[in-house]
């Protein structure tokens, strides 16, 4: 059963913590462990992307003209 992408960073972090707990338990077969590990890698990648986007947004806020805070759309060409 495929899990959907987390709706928020916090939800993704909770899912990743759940995966880690499952991997640390002794009850998984090798195949189950590999499936959970794959989920964890995908979640970690998604969370890293969210963190990078948030950092860029903060940088944009800090660099706004005349000291006024403003948000600008992020470039969507990064991957």
N, C-alpha and C positions, 0 to 999 in steps of 0.2 A: 504494500500500500504506500503510495507516494505522498509525502507531506508537502503541503503548500508552502510557498515562501512566507516568511514571517511578515506581519503587517507593520511591525515597528522594530526598532533596534532592540528594545527591551524584550519583546517576545522572542526574537531570534536568539538573544543571549540565554533566555530561559531554555529554549530548545537545545542549544548547544550544551548547556549544563546538564540537561537530561541525558543527552548522548554520552557525555563523559561519565556520568554515573553508571549508565548501562555498561560501558566499556570496562569500567573498574570493577564491576561485579564478576563473580565467577560462573554465572549461569548461562553464558552465551557460547554457542558453538563457533567454530572458526568462521563459517559462512555468515552467521549473524553478526559477528564482530566486524567482518569486512563491510557488511551493509551499513552498520552503525558508523564505522569509520568514514565511509564515503559521505554519509549524511553530514557528519561533523565537518569534514573538509569543505563541503559546499556551503554550509552555514557560516563557517569561519570566513570564507571568501566573500560572501554576501555582506557580512558584518564589517569586514575591512573596507569594502567599497562604500558602505554607508558612513563609516568614520572619515574616510578621505573626502567624501562630498561635504560632510559637515565642516571639516577643517577648511575646505575651500570657501565655503559660505562665510565662515568667521573671518577669513582673510579678506574677503570682499568687503565685509562690514568695516573692518579696521582701516581699509584703504580708501574709503569714500572721501569725496572732496569736502573741503571746508569743515571737517570734523563732524559733519552730520551723518547719522547712521542711515544707510539705505541698503536694500537688498537688490541684487541683480541676478538674473538667471545664470545658472552655471553652464559652462560649455558642456555639451553632451557628446563631444567627440573623444572623450577619454575612455579607455577600457583597460 
